[in-house]
Amino acid sequence: MFGQPAHDPRPNEELWGRYYCELVQDEEALAGASESEVGDMFDTWTKQNRRQATTTTNLFPKPSARFLFCLMLDKESVEHLLDLPKDPAA
């Protein structure tokens, strides 16, 4: 806590350096789609993009968070995110 040295930031920096976000903007397919339909499209996308297991001992690919969540953002949500301060600690 207070008075203790800060944790080593290098592991977080390494993870952040490997992170990337796949942004899907397909107005034709997504316009007017229900949450359920978007979820179905995400499941299809996941099946097409998930890598297969890399070793013979693994029967299934290791789970990856990028294949577990689908975030839906509307214009209002994006505007709220853009209004956040650049440095939340300030």
MIFIGU-899697 format. One line per field, with one value per residue (C-alpha): z, y negated, x negated; residue in one letter. Coordinates in steps of 0.25 Angstrom, whole numbers. Each point is the difference from the previous one (the first is absolute). Example, Ala and Ser with C-alpha at 12.3 -4.5 7.8 and 13.67 -1.06 7.14 Angstrom:
REM MIFIGU-899697
pz <- 31,-2 $
py <- 18,-14 $
px <- -49,-6 $
aa <- A,S $
***
This chain:
REM MIFIGU-899697
pz <- 0,3,3,-8,-13,-12,-7,-12,-12,-10,0,-3,-11,-6,0,-6,-11,-4,1,-12,-3,-12,-4,-8,-7,-10,-1,-11,9,14,-3,6,6,13,12,-3,-14,3,10,-11,-10,11,2,-15,0,12,-7,-13,8,12,-2,1,12,-3,7,0,15,-1,-5,0,-3,13,3,-4,6,-14,-4,13,-1,-10,3,-7,1,-5,-4,14,7,-9,3,15,-2,-7,11,10,5,-7,14,9,12,-3 $
py <- 0,-14,-1,13,0,0,14,3,-6,9,12,-10,-7,13,4,-13,1,13,-5,-3,-2,5,-10,4,-11,6,-10,9,12,-7,-11,4,13,4,4,14,-1,-7,11,10,-8,0,15,2,-10,8,13,-6,-7,9,7,15,7,0,13,14,1,-12,5,-14,-14,-8,-10,-14,-12,-6,12,-1,-14,-8,-15,-8,-15,-10,-14,-5,10,-4,-15,3,7,-11,-10,8,-8,5,2,5,-2,-15 $
px <- 0,-5,-15,-3,-8,9,2,-9,8,-7,10,11,-8,-3,15,4,-10,7,14,8,15,7,11,11,8,9,12,7,0,1,10,13,-5,5,-9,2,-3,-13,-3,2,-9,-11,1,-2,-12,-6,1,-7,-11,-4,-13,0,-8,-15,-4,5,3,10,13,6,-6,-4,11,-3,8,1,9,9,6,7,2,11,-2,10,-3,4,-9,-12,2,0,-13,-6,4,-8,-13,-12,-7,11,-10,-1 $
aa <- M,F,G,Q,P,A,H,D,P,R,P,N,E,E,L,W,G,R,Y,Y,C,E,L,V,Q,D,E,E,A,L,A,G,A,S,E,S,E,V,G,D,M,F,D,T,W,T,K,Q,N,R,R,Q,A,T,T,T,T,N,L,F,P,K,P,S,A,R,F,L,F,C,L,M,L,D,K,E,S,V,E,H,L,L,D,L,P,K,D,P,A,A $
***
